[in-house]
């Protein structure tokens, strides 16, 4: 995959993740914006707590994926996209195509 295609895919993924966070009632930093209504009735307290915990977990995961995308886009700007953060070697094209936010080559990833 060429760098232009990778950047386009990363930007599209960023838009998708930001939209997902907004749908979950959070901003890009993963902070709730107050639009989510978690019922506070006594009978529903356990269900509301479980739902809130699940949504917060999804927000956390989505925010982490957004951070990975932002880090990959920063590496493009620095000219280090596709370089392993551990050994400095090239990350295989197949790995970058499969996971454009890869930070490590396969060998270094396996050592972690």
LINLINUR-V971586 format. One record per backbone hydrogen bond with DSSP energy under -1.0 kcal/mol. NH is the residue of the N-H (numbers start at 1). CO is the residue of the C=O. E is the energy in kcal/mol with one decimal. If there is no record, write none. Layout:
nh=NH co=CO e=E
nh=NH co=CO e=E
This chain:
nh=6 co=2 e=-2.1
nh=7 co=3 e=-2.6
nh=8 co=4 e=-2.2
nh=9 co=5 e=-2.5
nh=10 co=6 e=-2.7
nh=11 co=7 e=-2.7
nh=12 co=8 e=-2.4
nh=13 co=9 e=-2.5
nh=14 co=10 e=-2.3
nh=15 co=11 e=-2.2
nh=16 co=12 e=-2.2
nh=17 co=13 e=-2.6
nh=18 co=14 e=-2.6
nh=19 co=15 e=-2.3
nh=20 co=16 e=-2.3
nh=21 co=17 e=-2.5
nh=22 co=18 e=-2.2
nh=23 co=19 e=-2.4
nh=24 co=20 e=-1.5
nh=25 co=22 e=-1.3
nh=26 co=21 e=-2.8
nh=27 co=31 e=-2.2
nh=30 co=27 e=-2.0
nh=33 co=25 e=-3.0
nh=45 co=42 e=-1.3
nh=48 co=44 e=-3.1
nh=49 co=45 e=-2.4
nh=50 co=46 e=-2.4
nh=51 co=47 e=-2.6
nh=52 co=48 e=-2.7
nh=53 co=49 e=-2.5
nh=54 co=50 e=-2.3
nh=55 co=51 e=-2.7
nh=56 co=52 e=-2.8
nh=57 co=53 e=-1.8
nh=58 co=54 e=-2.1
nh=59 co=55 e=-2.8
nh=60 co=56 e=-2.4
nh=61 co=57 e=-2.3
nh=62 co=58 e=-2.7
nh=63 co=59 e=-2.8
nh=64 co=60 e=-2.0
nh=65 co=61 e=-2.1
nh=66 co=62 e=-2.2
nh=67 co=63 e=-2.2
nh=68 co=64 e=-1.9
nh=69 co=65 e=-2.1
nh=70 co=66 e=-2.7
nh=71 co=67 e=-2.4
nh=72 co=68 e=-2.2
nh=73 co=69 e=-2.5
nh=74 co=70 e=-2.1
nh=75 co=71 e=-2.0
nh=76 co=72 e=-1.8
nh=77 co=73 e=-1.9
nh=78 co=74 e=-1.9
nh=79 co=75 e=-1.1
nh=80 co=75 e=-2.5
nh=81 co=75 e=-1.1
nh=83 co=80 e=-1.9
nh=84 co=89 e=-3.4
nh=85 co=103 e=-3.1
nh=88 co=84 e=-1.1
nh=91 co=82 e=-3.3
nh=96 co=92 e=-2.3
nh=97 co=93 e=-2.4
nh=98 co=94 e=-2.2
nh=99 co=95 e=-3.2
nh=102 co=99 e=-2.2
nh=109 co=105 e=-2.6
nh=110 co=106 e=-2.5
nh=111 co=107 e=-1.1
